Amino acid sequence: MGKNNTKILITALVMVVTAAVMIEEATSIPICGVNTNDLKKCSPAVTGNNPPPPTPQCCKVAKAANLECLCPYFTRSGLDPAKIKALGTNCGITKNPSCLPW
């Protein structure tokens, strides 16, 4: 392989690895003490007509999150505040964020 071809191959490889790292980082954004991918673990417990209890993984995320910081996201998301409160209760979280109506 010629010198130019080797440089092109190395440059292309570096670009592919850099792009892969950037895509991986973009899929999970840290917010309010947790990553957005981790917040998805609680989605089943706060959506639908009759949500299941939160999983242990969800409770771990909920306890690590700054719930007060998440208030703007709760209100914009259209989530039912009662379901958010139930998640907190089921996970043993005693301090509800101020955005919940009680």
ROSE-4610 file (N, C-alpha, C; in Angstrom, 1 decimal, always signed):
// ROSE-4610
residu = [M/M/M/G/G/G/K/K/K/N/N/N/N/N/N/T/T/T/K/K/K/I/I/I/L/L/L/I/I/I/T/T/T/A/A/A/L/L/L/V/V/V/M/M/M/V/V/V/V/V/V/T/T/T/A/A/A/A/A/A/V/V/V/M/M/M/I/I/I/E/E/E/E/E/E/A/A/A/T/T/T/S/S/S/I/I/I/P/P/P/I/I/I/C/C/C/G/G/G/V/V/V/N/N/N/T/T/T/N/N/N/D/D/D/L/L/L/K/K/K/K/K/K/C/C/C/S/S/S/P/P/P/A/A/A/V/V/V/T/T/T/G/G/G/N/N/N/N/N/N/P/P/P/P/P/P/P/P/P/P/P/P/T/T/T/P/P/P/Q/Q/Q/C/C/C/C/C/C/K/K/K/V/V/V/A/A/A/K/K/K/A/A/A/A/A/A/N/N/N/L/L/L/E/E/E/C/C/C/L/L/L/C/C/C/P/P/P/Y/Y/Y/F/F/F/T/T/T/R/R/R/S/S/S/G/G/G/L/L/L/D/D/D/P/P/P/A/A/A/K/K/K/I/I/I/K/K/K/A/A/A/L/L/L/G/G/G/T/T/T/N/N/N/C/C/C/G/G/G/I/I/I/T/T/T/K/K/K/N/N/N/P/P/P/S/S/S/C/C/C/L/L/L/P/P/P/W/W/W]
num = [1/1/1/2/2/2/3/3/3/4/4/4/5/5/5/6/6/6/7/7/7/8/8/8/9/9/9/10/10/10/11/11/11/12/12/12/13/13/13/14/14/14/15/15/15/16/16/16/17/17/17/18/18/18/19/19/19/20/20/20/21/21/21/22/22/22/23/23/23/24/24/24/25/25/25/26/26/26/27/27/27/28/28/28/29/29/29/30/30/30/31/31/31/32/32/32/33/33/33/34/34/34/35/35/35/36/36/36/37/37/37/38/38/38/39/39/39/40/40/40/41/41/41/42/42/42/43/43/43/44/44/44/45/45/45/46/46/46/47/47/47/48/48/48/49/49/49/50/50/50/51/51/51/52/52/52/53/53/53/54/54/54/55/55/55/56/56/56/57/57/57/58/58/58/59/59/59/60/60/60/61/61/61/62/62/62/63/63/63/64/64/64/65/65/65/66/66/66/67/67/67/68/68/68/69/69/69/70/70/70/71/71/71/72/72/72/73/73/73/74/74/74/75/75/75/76/76/76/77/77/77/78/78/78/79/79/79/80/80/80/81/81/81/82/82/82/83/83/83/84/84/84/85/85/85/86/86/86/87/87/87/88/88/88/89/89/89/90/90/90/91/91/91/92/92/92/93/93/93/94/94/94/95/95/95/96/96/96/97/97/97/98/98/98/99/99/99/100/100/100/101/101/101/102/102/102]
x = [+0.9/+0.0/+0.9/+0.5/+1.3/+1.2/+2.1/+2.2/+0.9/+0.4/-0.9/-2.1/-2.1/-3.3/-3.3/-2.1/-2.1/-2.6/-2.2/-2.6/-4.1/-4.7/-6.1/-6.8/-6.3/-6.9/-6.9/-5.8/-5.7/-6.7/-6.7/-7.6/-9.1/-9.4/-10.8/-11.1/-10.2/-10.4/-10.6/-9.8/-10.0/-11.3/-11.7/-13.0/-14.2/-14.1/-15.2/-15.2/-14.1/-14.1/-14.6/-14.2/-14.6/-16.1/-16.7/-18.1/-18.9/-18.3/-19.0/-19.0/-17.9/-17.9/-18.9/-19.0/-19.9/-21.3/-21.6/-23.0/-23.4/-22.5/-22.7/-23.0/-22.1/-22.3/-23.6/-24.0/-25.3/-26.5/-26.4/-27.6/-28.0/-27.1/-27.4/-26.8/-27.7/-27.4/-27.6/-26.5/-26.7/-27.6/-28.6/-29.6/-30.0/-29.9/-30.4/-29.9/-28.6/-27.9/-28.0/-28.7/-28.8/-28.7/-28.5/-28.5/-29.9/-30.2/-31.5/-31.8/-30.8/-31.1/-31.6/-31.0/-31.4/-32.8/-33.2/-34.6/-35.6/-35.2/-36.2/-36.5/-35.7/-36.0/-37.3/-37.7/-38.9/-40.1/-39.9/-41.0/-42.3/-42.1/-43.3/-44.1/-43.4/-44.0/-44.8/-44.6/-45.3/-46.2/-46.3/-47.1/-48.2/-49.2/-50.3/-51.4/-52.5/-53.6/-53.4/-52.7/-52.5/-51.0/-50.1/-48.7/-48.3/-47.3/-46.8/-45.9/-45.7/-44.8/-43.4/-42.6/-41.3/-40.4/-39.5/-38.5/-37.4/-36.6/-35.5/-34.5/-34.3/-33.4/-34.0/-35.3/-36.0/-35.8/-36.1/-36.0/-34.6/-33.6/-32.2/-32.0/-32.5/-32.4/-33.2/-34.4/-35.2/-34.6/-34.0/-33.3/-32.0/-31.4/-30.2/-30.5/-31.7/-32.0/-32.3/-32.1/-32.5/-33.9/-34.9/-36.3/-36.7/-36.2/-36.6/-36.1/-34.9/-34.4/-35.2/-35.8/-36.6/-38.0/-38.4/-39.8/-40.2/-39.3/-39.8/-40.0/-39.3/-39.5/-40.8/-41.1/-42.3/-43.5/-43.5/-44.7/-44.8/-43.7/-43.7/-44.0/-43.7/-43.9/-45.4/-46.2/-47.6/-47.8/-46.8/-47.0/-47.9/-48.7/-49.7/-48.9/-49.1/-48.3/-48.6/-49.8/-50.1/-49.3/-49.0/-48.1/-46.7/-46.2/-44.9/-44.8/-45.8/-45.8/-45.9/-46.7/-46.7/-45.4/-44.7/-43.3/-42.5/-42.5/-41.7/-42.0/-43.3/-43.8/-43.3/-43.5/-43.1/-41.6/-40.9/-39.4/-38.9/-39.7/-39.3/-38.8/-39.1/-38.7/-39.7/-39.3/-40.2/-40.4/-39.4/-39.5/-39.9/-41.2/-41.7/-41.2/-40.9/-40.5/-41.7/-41.3/-42.3/-43.3/-43.0/-43.9/-45.1/-45.0/-46.2/-47.2/-48.5/-49.5/-49.8/-49.0/-49.3/-47.9]
y = [-1.2/+0.0/+1.2/+2.2/+3.4/+4.3/+5.3/+6.2/+7.0/+7.5/+8.3/+7.4/+6.2/+5.3/+5.0/+4.8/+4.5/+5.7/+6.9/+8.1/+8.3/+8.0/+8.1/+7.1/+5.9/+4.8/+5.2/+5.7/+6.0/+7.2/+8.2/+9.3/+8.9/+8.0/+7.5/+6.7/+5.9/+5.1/+6.1/+7.1/+8.1/+8.8/+9.1/+9.8/+8.9/+7.6/+6.7/+6.5/+6.3/+6.1/+7.4/+8.5/+9.8/+9.9/+9.6/+9.7/+8.7/+7.5/+6.5/+7.0/+7.6/+8.1/+9.3/+10.2/+11.3/+10.8/+9.8/+9.3/+8.6/+7.9/+7.2/+8.3/+9.3/+10.4/+11.1/+11.3/+12.1/+11.3/+10.0/+9.2/+9.3/+9.7/+9.9/+11.2/+12.1/+13.4/+13.5/+13.9/+14.1/+15.2/+15.0/+16.0/+15.8/+16.8/+16.7/+15.5/+15.2/+14.2/+12.8/+12.6/+11.3/+11.4/+10.3/+10.4/+10.1/+10.7/+10.6/+9.1/+8.3/+6.9/+6.2/+6.6/+6.0/+6.4/+7.7/+8.1/+7.2/+6.7/+5.9/+4.6/+4.2/+3.0/+3.2/+4.5/+4.8/+5.1/+5.1/+5.4/+4.5/+3.2/+2.3/+2.7/+3.1/+3.3/+4.7/+5.5/+6.8/+7.0/+6.0/+6.2/+5.1/+5.4/+4.5/+4.6/+3.9/+4.0/+3.3/+2.2/+1.4/+1.0/+2.0/+1.6/+0.6/-0.2/-1.2/-0.4/-1.1/-0.5/-0.3/+0.7/+0.9/-0.3/-0.5/-1.6/-1.1/-2.0/-1.6/-0.6/-0.9/+0.0/+1.4/+1.5/+2.8/+3.5/+2.8/+3.4/+3.9/+3.2/+3.6/+5.0/+5.1/+6.3/+7.4/+7.1/+8.2/+8.7/+7.8/+8.3/+9.1/+8.8/+9.6/+10.9/+11.0/+12.2/+13.4/+14.6/+15.8/+16.1/+15.6/+15.7/+17.2/+18.0/+19.5/+20.0/+19.6/+20.1/+19.5/+18.4/+17.7/+18.4/+19.2/+19.8/+20.4/+21.2/+21.7/+20.7/+19.6/+18.5/+17.7/+17.6/+16.9/+17.7/+19.0/+19.8/+19.9/+20.0/+20.0/+18.7/+17.6/+16.3/+15.9/+16.5/+16.1/+14.9/+14.5/+13.3/+13.7/+12.7/+12.9/+13.0/+14.1/+14.3/+13.2/+12.6/+11.5/+10.3/+10.0/+8.9/+9.1/+10.4/+10.7/+10.6/+11.0/+10.9/+9.5/+8.6/+7.2/+6.5/+6.9/+6.4/+6.7/+8.0/+8.4/+7.6/+7.4/+6.7/+5.2/+4.6/+3.2/+3.0/+4.1/+3.9/+4.4/+4.8/+5.2/+6.6/+7.5/+8.9/+9.7/+10.3/+11.0/+12.5/+13.1/+14.5/+14.7/+15.2/+15.4/+16.7/+16.8/+18.1/+19.1/+20.4/+21.5/+21.6/+21.0/+21.1/+20.2/+19.2/+18.4/+19.1/+19.0/+19.8/+19.5/+18.6/+18.3/+18.1]
z = [+0.0/+0.0/+0.0/-0.8/-0.9/+0.3/+0.5/+1.6/+1.7/+0.6/+0.6/+0.9/+0.5/+0.8/+2.3/+2.9/+4.3/+5.1/+4.7/+5.4/+5.3/+4.1/+3.9/+4.7/+4.8/+5.6/+7.1/+7.6/+9.0/+9.3/+8.4/+8.6/+8.6/+7.7/+7.6/+8.9/+9.4/+10.6/+11.8/+11.9/+13.0/+12.9/+11.7/+11.5/+11.9/+11.6/+11.9/+13.5/+14.1/+15.5/+16.2/+15.8/+16.4/+16.2/+15.1/+14.8/+15.7/+15.9/+16.8/+18.2/+18.7/+20.0/+20.2/+19.2/+19.3/+19.3/+18.5/+18.4/+19.8/+20.3/+21.6/+22.7/+22.7/+23.7/+23.5/+22.3/+22.0/+22.4/+22.5/+22.8/+24.3/+25.2/+26.6/+27.1/+27.5/+27.9/+29.4/+30.2/+31.6/+31.9/+32.8/+33.1/+34.6/+35.4/+36.8/+37.6/+37.3/+38.1/+37.5/+36.4/+35.8/+34.3/+33.6/+32.1/+31.6/+30.4/+29.8/+29.5/+29.2/+28.9/+30.2/+31.3/+32.6/+33.0/+32.7/+33.0/+32.2/+31.1/+30.3/+31.1/+32.1/+32.9/+33.7/+33.9/+34.7/+33.8/+32.6/+31.7/+31.9/+32.0/+32.1/+33.4/+34.5/+35.8/+35.8/+34.8/+34.8/+33.6/+32.7/+31.5/+31.4/+30.6/+30.4/+31.5/+31.2/+32.1/+33.5/+33.5/+34.7/+34.8/+35.1/+35.0/+36.1/+35.7/+36.7/+37.8/+38.9/+39.9/+39.3/+39.8/+39.2/+39.6/+38.7/+38.9/+39.8/+40.4/+41.2/+40.5/+39.2/+38.4/+38.3/+38.1/+38.0/+39.4/+40.5/+41.8/+42.0/+41.6/+41.7/+41.0/+39.8/+39.0/+39.7/+40.1/+40.7/+42.0/+42.8/+44.0/+43.7/+42.6/+42.2/+41.6/+41.0/+40.2/+41.2/+40.7/+41.4/+40.9/+41.7/+41.2/+41.1/+42.0/+41.9/+40.5/+40.1/+38.8/+37.7/+37.8/+36.8/+36.6/+37.6/+37.6/+36.2/+35.6/+34.3/+33.2/+33.3/+32.4/+32.7/+33.9/+34.3/+33.7/+33.9/+33.5/+32.0/+31.3/+29.8/+29.2/+29.9/+29.3/+29.2/+30.0/+30.1/+31.0/+31.8/+32.7/+33.8/+34.2/+35.2/+36.6/+37.3/+38.6/+39.6/+39.5/+40.5/+40.2/+38.9/+38.6/+39.0/+38.9/+39.4/+40.9/+41.6/+43.0/+43.4/+42.7/+43.0/+42.8/+41.8/+41.6/+42.8/+43.2/+44.4/+45.6/+45.9/+47.0/+46.9/+45.8/+45.6/+45.7/+45.4/+45.5/+46.9/+47.8/+49.1/+49.1/+48.2/+48.2/+48.9/+50.0/+50.9/+50.6/+49.9/+49.6/+48.1/+47.9/+46.6/+46.1/+44.8/+44.2/+44.3/+44.3/+44.5/+43.4/+42.2/+41.1/+41.2/+42.1/+42.3/+43.1/+42.8/+43.5/+44.9/+45.6/+47.0/+47.7]
